[in-house]
Amino acid sequence: MKLPGRLAAALLTCAALITTTASTAAAANLDEPRLKDIAMQIVSSAENSSLNWRGQFGYIEDIKDGRGYTAGIIGFCSGTGDMLDLVELYQKRKPGNVLEKYLPALRKVNGTPSHAGLDPNYTKDWKTAAKDSAFKAAQESERDRVYFNPAVRQGKADGVRALGQFAYYDAIVVHGNGGDKTSFSNIRKRALAKAKPPSQGGNETTWLNAFMDARVWAMKQEPAHEDVTRIETAQRVFLKAGNFDLKTPLRWKVYGDSYEIK
């Protein structure tokens, strides 16, 4: 039976919406618990040379990148403000904790590589705090608020699946999302000059290659980040395999070391 034009058009629209909804429902997002854990493991392979990200709450050292102390599960830095935010949250949740006394010093060194007011006992006290479940929870809260949630939110808006959301997350972890030329938002802008994300009608592979190219450029602007294996022998490997959903097994290399998640 031939349908009237308007009815036929309406039915086609409904069919398209159903197809889109089904596709969206099937897409893997990084905030699914198993995928989130995988994301933490992949980042930890680059940040800590280990898949055991839960073993990194007490990690702290100055890696000589101009950001002061780098610490915890996501590399909170004394020189970039995120460590200060973390210790302030810890103080709010558990007044009188072992790191509270360093808040004045953390405020003073913010924006610098200085350890003034932190040495000689800050690293020891950080490791002590890392045994406290309240401090661990605070680290996870700040990781999600500052890094993970914004990356996943932008990834969903751009129409990319788990791999793309992870590429965004890793970029925010390393570069932050401020206003400087190598920040996540400006990396994304650089990619937009070359390609369009799926939400704007672009091809997902083409878009992610453009984003990773922009990310490589950003990494090479800083001597401390000039090794780009976390992109080229990890993220790009998954992309070339078409593994947009980060399905296991996953195999990759960072800094020449091999990793696998079964």
C-alpha positions as CSV (number, residue, x, y, z in Angstrom):
1,M,0.0,0.0,0.0
2,K,1.4,3.4,-1.0
3,L,1.5,5.8,2.0
4,P,0.8,9.5,1.8
5,G,3.9,11.6,1.5
6,R,3.8,13.1,4.9
7,L,3.1,9.8,6.6
8,A,5.9,8.1,4.8
9,A,8.3,10.8,5.7
10,A,7.2,10.6,9.3
11,L,7.8,6.9,9.4
12,L,11.2,7.3,7.9
13,T,12.1,9.8,10.5
14,C,10.9,7.5,13.3
15,A,13.0,4.7,11.8
16,A,16.0,6.9,11.7
17,L,15.5,7.9,15.3
18,I,15.1,4.2,16.4
19,T,18.3,3.3,14.5
20,T,20.2,6.2,16.0
21,T,19.0,5.3,19.5
22,A,19.9,1.7,19.1
23,S,23.4,2.6,17.8
24,T,23.9,5.0,20.7
25,A,22.7,2.3,23.2
26,A,25.2,-0.1,21.7
27,A,28.1,2.3,21.8
28,A,30.6,1.8,24.6
29,N,31.3,4.7,26.9
30,L,34.3,5.1,29.1
31,D,32.2,5.7,32.2
32,E,31.1,2.1,32.2
33,P,32.8,0.6,35.3
34,R,34.9,-2.0,33.5
35,L,36.0,0.5,30.8
36,K,36.8,3.1,33.4
37,D,39.1,0.6,35.2
38,I,40.7,-0.2,31.8
39,A,41.3,3.5,31.3
40,M,42.9,3.9,34.7
41,Q,45.2,1.0,33.9
42,I,46.3,2.4,30.5
43,V,47.0,5.8,32.0
44,S,48.9,4.2,34.8
45,S,51.1,2.3,32.3
46,A,52.3,5.7,31.0
47,E,52.4,7.6,34.3
48,N,53.7,4.9,36.6
49,S,55.0,2.0,34.4
50,S,52.4,-0.2,36.0
51,L,48.8,-1.4,35.4
52,N,48.2,-1.3,39.2
53,W,46.7,2.2,39.4
54,R,45.3,1.5,42.8
55,G,48.9,1.1,44.0
56,Q,49.7,4.7,43.1
57,F,47.8,6.7,45.8
58,G,51.1,7.1,47.6
59,Y,53.3,7.9,44.6
60,I,55.1,11.2,44.8
61,E,58.2,12.7,43.2
62,D,59.5,15.7,41.3
63,I,60.0,14.5,37.7
64,K,61.7,17.8,36.8
65,D,59.0,19.0,34.4
66,G,58.6,22.4,36.0
67,R,55.4,21.4,37.9
68,G,56.9,20.7,41.3
69,Y,55.8,17.5,43.0
70,T,53.8,15.0,40.9
71,A,51.8,12.6,43.0
72,G,48.9,10.2,43.3
73,I,46.8,8.2,40.9
74,I,46.6,10.9,38.2
75,G,49.7,12.9,38.7
76,F,48.4,15.8,40.8
77,C,51.0,18.6,40.8
78,S,52.0,21.1,43.4
79,G,52.8,23.6,40.7
80,T,49.5,23.4,38.7
81,G,46.8,23.8,41.3
82,D,45.2,20.4,41.2
83,M,47.2,19.1,44.2
84,L,46.1,22.1,46.2
85,D,42.5,21.5,45.3
86,L,42.9,17.8,46.3
87,V,44.5,18.7,49.7
88,E,41.8,21.3,50.3
89,L,39.1,18.7,49.6
90,Y,40.8,16.3,52.0
91,Q,40.9,18.9,54.7
92,K,37.2,19.6,54.1
93,R,36.3,15.9,54.4
94,K,38.8,15.1,57.2
95,P,39.9,18.2,59.2
96,G,43.2,17.8,61.1
97,N,44.7,15.3,58.6
98,V,48.4,15.0,58.1
99,L,48.6,17.1,55.0
100,E,46.5,20.0,56.3
101,K,49.5,21.9,57.6
102,Y,50.9,22.2,54.1
103,L,48.0,24.1,52.7
104,P,49.7,27.6,53.1
105,A,52.8,26.3,51.4
106,L,50.8,24.7,48.6
107,R,49.1,28.0,47.9
108,K,52.4,29.8,47.8
109,V,54.1,27.4,45.4
110,N,51.1,27.1,43.1
111,G,52.3,28.1,39.6
112,T,55.9,27.4,40.3
113,P,58.2,24.3,40.6
114,S,59.2,25.3,44.1
115,H,59.2,23.0,47.1
116,A,59.3,25.9,49.6
117,G,57.5,25.0,52.8
118,L,57.0,21.4,51.7
119,D,60.4,19.9,52.2
120,P,61.7,17.9,54.0
121,N,58.6,15.9,55.2
122,Y,55.9,16.4,52.6
123,T,56.6,13.3,50.6
124,K,56.7,11.2,53.8
125,D,53.4,12.7,55.0
126,W,51.8,12.2,51.6
127,K,52.6,8.5,51.8
128,T,51.1,8.4,55.2
129,A,47.9,10.1,54.0
130,A,47.7,7.6,51.1
131,K,46.9,4.9,53.6
132,D,43.8,6.8,54.6
133,S,40.6,5.7,52.8
134,A,39.3,9.3,53.0
135,F,42.4,10.5,51.1
136,K,42.1,7.8,48.5
137,A,38.4,8.7,48.0
138,A,39.4,12.4,47.6
139,Q,41.9,11.5,44.9
140,E,39.3,9.6,43.0
141,S,36.8,12.4,43.4
142,E,39.2,15.0,42.0
143,R,40.3,12.7,39.2
144,D,36.7,12.4,38.1
145,R,35.8,16.1,38.6
146,V,38.8,17.6,36.9
147,Y,39.8,15.0,34.3
148,F,37.7,12.0,33.7
149,N,34.1,13.5,33.7
150,P,35.0,16.4,31.4
151,A,36.7,14.1,28.9
152,V,33.8,11.6,28.8
153,R,31.3,14.5,28.5
154,Q,33.1,16.1,25.6
155,G,33.6,12.7,24.0
156,K,29.9,11.9,24.1
157,A,29.1,15.4,22.7
158,D,31.6,14.7,19.8
159,G,30.0,11.3,19.1
160,V,33.1,9.3,19.8
161,R,33.1,6.0,21.6
162,A,35.3,4.7,24.5
163,L,38.6,4.9,22.6
164,G,38.0,8.6,21.7
165,Q,36.8,9.4,25.2
166,F,40.0,7.8,26.4
167,A,42.2,9.8,24.0
168,Y,40.5,12.9,25.4
169,Y,41.0,11.8,29.0
170,D,44.7,11.1,28.5
171,A,45.1,14.5,26.9
172,I,43.5,16.3,29.8
173,V,45.6,14.3,32.3
174,V,48.8,15.4,30.7
175,H,48.0,18.8,29.4
176,G,45.1,20.1,31.6
177,N,42.2,22.1,30.2
178,G,43.4,25.6,30.8
179,G,44.0,28.3,28.2
180,D,47.5,27.6,27.1
181,K,48.2,26.4,23.5
182,T,48.8,22.8,24.5
183,S,45.7,22.4,26.7
184,F,43.0,19.9,25.8
185,S,40.6,22.4,24.5
186,N,43.3,23.9,22.2
187,I,44.4,20.4,21.1
188,R,40.8,19.8,20.1
189,K,40.6,23.1,18.2
190,R,43.8,22.2,16.3
191,A,42.2,18.9,15.3
192,L,39.0,20.8,14.2
193,A,41.1,22.6,11.6
194,K,41.8,19.3,10.0
195,A,38.6,17.2,10.5
196,K,35.1,17.0,12.0
197,P,34.0,14.8,14.8
198,P,31.2,12.3,14.2
199,S,28.6,14.7,15.8
200,Q,29.4,17.2,13.0
201,G,29.1,14.5,10.3
202,G,32.8,13.5,10.3
203,N,34.3,10.0,10.2
204,E,35.3,8.7,13.6
205,T,38.7,7.3,12.4
206,T,39.6,10.4,10.5
207,W,38.6,12.6,13.5
208,L,40.6,10.6,16.0
209,N,43.7,10.5,13.8
210,A,43.4,14.3,13.5
211,F,43.1,14.6,17.3
212,M,46.0,12.3,17.9
213,D,48.1,14.2,15.4
214,A,47.3,17.4,17.3
215,R,48.1,15.7,20.6
216,V,51.5,14.6,19.3
217,W,52.2,18.2,18.3
218,A,51.3,19.3,21.8
219,M,53.5,16.7,23.5
220,K,56.5,17.7,21.5
221,Q,56.2,21.3,22.7
222,E,57.6,20.3,26.1
223,P,60.9,18.4,26.6
224,A,59.3,16.5,29.5
225,H,56.7,15.1,27.2
226,E,58.6,14.6,23.9
227,D,58.2,10.8,24.1
228,V,54.9,10.2,22.3
229,T,54.6,6.4,22.7
230,R,51.6,6.7,24.9
231,I,49.9,7.8,21.7
232,E,51.7,6.1,18.8
233,T,52.2,2.7,20.3
234,A,49.1,2.7,22.4
235,Q,46.1,4.8,21.4
236,R,47.0,4.7,17.7
237,V,47.4,0.9,17.8
238,F,43.8,0.6,19.1
239,L,42.6,3.0,16.4
240,K,44.3,1.2,13.6
241,A,42.7,-2.0,14.8
242,G,39.3,-0.3,14.8
243,N,38.8,-1.0,18.5
244,F,36.6,1.9,19.2
245,D,35.0,0.1,22.2
246,L,38.4,-0.8,23.8
247,K,37.4,-4.5,23.7
248,T,39.9,-6.8,25.4
249,P,42.4,-8.3,25.0
250,L,44.3,-5.0,24.6
251,R,48.1,-5.0,23.9
252,W,50.2,-1.9,23.7
253,K,53.6,-0.4,24.5
254,V,54.7,2.8,26.4
255,Y,58.3,3.9,26.6
256,G,59.2,0.5,25.0
257,D,57.5,-1.5,27.8
258,S,54.8,-4.0,26.7
259,Y,51.4,-4.2,28.5
260,E,48.3,-6.4,28.2
261,I,44.8,-6.4,29.6
262,K,43.1,-9.7,29.0
